[in-house]
Amino acid sequence: MYSTSQVIKTMDPLYFRMGVSENLESLAQDGQLYEYSGEYYQMNDLEEMLDEIEAE
């Protein structure tokens, strides 16, 4: 079974990359992701990393 995203990725890679980019930007605007130097990080992961650093 194929997912819609797999079909779009195969048939129209440019459109797929645009969609991925827009989704990442939307998640960053909603505060679910943090973008730094073109890389995206989940806020939960960053919070856990900070907690570990502070615990040391």
N, CA, C and O of each residue as an XYZ file, in Angstrom:
224
protein
N       0.843     -1.182      0.000
C       0.000      0.000      0.000
C       0.893      1.252      0.000
O       1.893      1.308      0.716
N       0.537      2.209     -0.776
C       1.293      3.449     -0.883
C       0.605      4.565     -0.122
O      -0.622      4.662     -0.115
N       1.402      5.403      0.516
C       0.844      6.585      1.155
C       0.852      7.735      0.152
O       1.608      7.724     -0.819
N       0.020      8.702      0.395
C      -0.060      9.863     -0.492
C       1.295     10.558     -0.584
O       1.715     10.969     -1.666
N       1.972     10.687      0.549
C       3.259     11.378      0.537
C       4.301     10.621     -0.282
O       5.123     11.243     -0.955
N       4.278      9.289     -0.236
C       5.224      8.505     -1.033
C       4.965      8.685     -2.524
O       5.907      8.787     -3.310
N       3.714      8.726     -2.911
C       3.376      8.923     -4.319
C       3.835     10.302     -4.782
O       4.443     10.432     -5.844
N       3.544     11.333     -3.982
C       3.948     12.694     -4.350
C       5.470     12.790     -4.389
O       6.025     13.409     -5.297
N       6.156     12.183     -3.410
C       7.620     12.212     -3.379
C       8.210     11.603     -4.640
O       9.209     12.097     -5.163
N       7.601     10.536     -5.128
C       8.088      9.855     -6.326
C       7.710     10.600     -7.600
O       8.533     10.755     -8.502
N       6.465     11.058     -7.672
C       5.954     11.656     -8.905
C       6.351     13.123     -9.080
O       6.545     13.588    -10.204
N       6.470     13.849     -7.965
C       6.780     15.279     -8.052
C       7.667     15.683     -6.873
O       7.186     16.286     -5.914
N       8.964     15.353     -6.940
C       9.856     15.615     -5.811
C       9.935     17.089     -5.409
O      10.082     17.392     -4.225
N       9.842     17.999     -6.361
C       9.891     19.423     -6.035
C       8.691     19.809     -5.181
O       8.847     20.480     -4.160
N       7.504     19.396     -5.587
C       6.290     19.680     -4.827
C       6.391     19.060     -3.432
O       5.972     19.675     -2.452
N       6.940     17.854     -3.338
C       7.108     17.180     -2.056
C       8.030     17.991     -1.138
O       7.700     18.210      0.027
N       9.182     18.440     -1.654
C      10.121     19.223     -0.837
C       9.500     20.538     -0.386
O       9.745     20.991      0.732
N       8.694     21.152     -1.253
C       8.003     22.383     -0.859
C       7.044     22.107      0.293
O       6.969     22.888      1.242
N       6.320     21.011      0.214
C       5.379     20.641      1.265
C       6.082     20.353      2.579
O       5.611     20.763      3.640
N       7.203     19.652      2.516
C       7.975     19.353      3.721
C       8.458     20.653      4.359
O       8.362     20.833      5.573
N       8.970     21.541      3.543
C       9.475     22.820      4.038
C       8.368     23.630      4.696
O       8.564     24.185      5.778
N       7.209     23.702      4.054
C       6.088     24.451      4.620
C       5.617     23.828      5.929
O       5.267     24.545      6.867
N       5.605     22.508      5.998
C       5.186     21.829      7.222
C       6.166     22.119      8.357
O       5.745     22.398      9.480
N       7.467     22.055      8.074
C       8.464     22.351      9.096
C       8.321     23.780      9.607
O       8.382     24.017     10.814
N       8.135     24.722      8.707
C       7.976     26.121      9.092
C       6.722     26.316      9.936
O       6.735     27.082     10.899
N       5.651     25.635      9.583
C       4.408     25.721     10.338
C       4.583     25.170     11.747
O       4.115     25.772     12.714
N       5.254     24.027     11.867
C       5.502     23.445     13.189
C       6.402     24.346     14.028
O       6.227     24.436     15.243
N       7.361     25.014     13.392
C       8.228     25.949     14.106
C       7.429     27.155     14.592
O       7.629     27.618     15.715
N       6.537     27.661     13.766
C       5.703     28.797     14.166
C       4.769     28.431     15.312
O       4.448     29.274     16.150
N       4.333     27.179     15.350
C       3.442     26.717     16.412
C       4.195     26.379     17.695
O       3.573     26.036     18.700
N       5.518     26.470     17.676
C       6.318     26.209     18.855
C       6.631     24.746     19.097
O       7.127     24.390     20.165
N       6.352     23.895     18.126
C       6.648     22.471     18.286
C       8.068     22.135     17.859
O       8.647     21.152     18.321
N       8.626     22.952     16.978
C       9.997     22.756     16.510
C      10.773     24.046     16.710
O      10.203     25.136     16.759
N      12.095     23.896     16.826
C      12.990     25.036     16.906
C      13.959     24.925     15.745
O      14.567     23.876     15.530
N      14.102     26.004     15.002
C      15.002     26.000     13.848
C      16.265     26.755     14.206
O      16.213     27.875     14.712
N      17.409     26.123     13.934
C      18.701     26.747     14.171
C      19.628     26.384     13.021
O      19.929     25.211     12.799
N      20.069     27.382     12.304
C      20.996     27.197     11.177
C      20.480     26.189     10.160
O      21.244     25.374      9.642
N      19.195     26.244      9.879
C      18.611     25.370      8.865
C      18.267     23.982      9.357
O      17.759     23.168      8.585
N      18.530     23.687     10.626
C      18.193     22.392     11.217
C      17.008     22.580     12.152
O      16.897     23.607     12.822
N      16.129     21.599     12.198
C      14.941     21.668     13.051
C      15.068     20.666     14.184
O      15.506     19.533     13.984
N      14.676     21.102     15.384
C      14.745     20.265     16.576
C      13.385     20.292     17.269
O      12.729     21.332     17.325
N      12.970     19.141     17.796
C      11.725     19.099     18.545
C      11.959     19.765     19.894
O      12.986     19.546     20.536
N      10.999     20.578     20.317
C      11.126     21.302     21.571
C      11.266     20.339     22.743
O      12.032     20.620     23.665
N      10.563     19.228     22.743
C      10.659     18.259     23.842
C      12.079     17.743     23.991
O      12.580     17.603     25.106
N      12.732     17.460     22.866
C      14.115     16.971     22.908
C      15.051     18.027     23.491
O      15.940     17.707     24.280
N      14.849     19.275     23.103
C      15.697     20.353     23.622
C      15.488     20.537     25.117
O      16.449     20.741     25.859
N      14.236     20.465     25.564
C      13.951     20.621     26.983
C      14.595     19.493     27.794
O      15.130     19.736     28.876
N      14.546     18.268     27.280
C      15.180     17.145     27.973
C      16.690     17.326     28.030
O      17.306     17.038     29.057
N      17.294     17.797     26.946
C      18.731     18.027     26.916
C      19.119     19.098     27.932
O      20.114     18.946     28.642
N      18.345     20.176     28.008
C      18.633     21.235     28.966
C      18.494     20.735     30.393
O      19.302     21.084     31.254
N      17.476     19.920     30.654
C      17.292     19.358     31.993
C      18.494     18.504     32.384
O      18.952     18.563     33.525
N      19.008     17.710     31.441
C      20.175     16.877     31.722
C      21.411     17.715     31.995
O      22.207     17.387     32.875
N      21.572     18.790     31.249
C      22.726     19.675     31.443
C      22.638     20.350     32.810
O      23.632     20.437     33.531
N      21.447     20.824     33.160
C      21.271     21.510     34.448
C      21.452     20.546     35.609
O      21.866     20.965     36.689
N      21.152     19.263     35.416
C      21.267     18.283     36.490
C      22.724     17.924     36.779
O      23.025     17.406     37.854
N      23.619     18.187     35.849
C      25.039     17.838     36.030
C      25.721     18.755     37.007
O      26.914     18.599     37.271
